[in-house]
Amino acid sequence: MILNFSLSAISLDDPAVGLGAIVVLGIGAQWLAWRMRLPSILFLLFTGISAGPVYGWVDPDALLGKLLLPAVSLSVGLVLFEGGLGLRLADLHGAGSVVRNLVTVGSLVTWAITALAAHFIVAMHWPLSILLGAVLVVTGPTVIGPLLRHIRPIGKVGPILRWEGTVIDPIGALLAVLVFHAIEAGGLRGAAPGVALEVLKTVGIGGAIGLAAAYILVFVLRRFWVPDYLQNPVSLMMVIAAFVTSNVLQPDSGLFTAVIMGVVLANQRDVQIRHIVEFKENLSVLLVSSLFIVLAARLKWEHLLKVSWRSLGFLAVIILVGRPLCVWISSIGSGLTHRERTFLAWMGPRGIVAASVASVFALRLPRDRFPDADLLVSLTFLVIIGTVIVYALSAGALAKKLGLARSGAAGFLVAGAGPLARAIGKTLHDNGFEVLLVDTNKDNIRRARDEGTPTYLASVLSERVFQRIALTGIGRLLALTPSDEVNALATVQYSRAFGRSEVYQLAPAGQPGSRAEAVATDLRGRLLFDPPLPAAELSPRILAGGSIRAVRLSEGFGYGEFRIHFQDKAVVLLVTDAGGTIAVATGDLSGQARPGQTLFCLMSVDAPAMPAVEIAETGVVEVADPAKIGAAGA
């Protein structure tokens, strides 16, 4: 039987096709952004617009109907909960006042400037202008998080932006809801007592439910009443139950509940929640990807056509006046440097909460009283798209220029400070790369420090080290301790920060696949060096007087010739190219090493000298002086 297949058989009206398209487009945009090393938000926005108003592939309103807005609201709640799990009070040391001011005084400044700009530049009626100002107060972890992952800022600015984005979302949403209810009631005058009461009810009910849900979950997990395989589903159930209960008791308070629950769980010490955090991070990526596709696809051509020069002027005021003024007022007397304040002033993207709140209000406003209600959606999405584009394309370069970020994952965390680790660490440091050696052995740390290599006396597995790394430009782990178990645990721990592709460890003792192996294969990082050798074979080479030397490959002296000449007397550690990019040697380099690259190798003391042939004939370029790095005092 012949199976005929045609694309025409796939109906875009089929709910299964529509839901599948949202997930495929969202995750596909995330992957494409990662491959191109660009902020994912840009790809998500343009993919959603292409799938919606441009090509008509996805119609969220027809696909989800009445479930659309509740699904968006619940998804935003889960994203805020995940954001709350990343907010540690310790990160606020020296910057807590800035966050407090940004979400209070700063919010009022942003609200006022946005409302004034909407009225005087775009000519919106005062009630809608004030409502739009409240909607655009929020930033949100849905946009801040991806941008920070891309920029990788150092110092205080990263934690400040994460705290602001997560905390201000429920505050801004609450503010917008209160303004909307005042407009519905017939005006803003005389609404102050009612607004104050609603604020107290939202904070009280939302906060109480968030605290209660967090402590109930901790109580249950601490007593092991839930098996491991159910802990993630149960935590998800608790978040959803708390969110819905809070909204039932006090409308629109669920976002505040989700944030409080996440923050409480992140800062308690009774139970380990790392697996819950990892699960929520994965879920958050899926939700953020889908939400951006859904909300961008809901745009209509008439919304896009409403953009004018006045609208662009409105956007310019928000970026060039509103955000800088908000930051400068909020950071008075804070101790932040001029560079930190400048970077914060250039980071105020809007995201999911603004889009969803504006969409809801535009549908509920009576057209007879507010004929320009659609302008609310148009301007909101203009601000979302405009701020995301401006900040995504410029904030990274600004952070590097200000010295608040380093390029990519250039730096190395080295677990251990023994002879081999010191030799590699000094080589990296002397060649201009960020490096930090971590060890519990005071003598090892002292010797590394005497050689001029940055060090930290602690266990690489401690939470203190993990939190310190988050504030630096380090993005790769080299696990070089003599213990296979410690190396494996370190790669497991840091894979959640650096990614599995950037955690490396020495080859464990024993042959791969044999019973002599100390650590299971699935618990390891990528095996270091070419050839991959265990610590028991590498350290004696350093102690016997071995050295790290640099060999540059050329057309006449390629990797094949290198291996034939040195045989087993050279272990390739690192590979750099002419542009200064450095890579860690893993496995067999024969198919990857290219002319023009420089190999940093651990040479045995009895390694042969370079071939005594004229450079012009052999293509041998240069070899570094064989200084015995790290051997002294070993």
Disulfide bonds with the S-S distance in Angstrom:
none
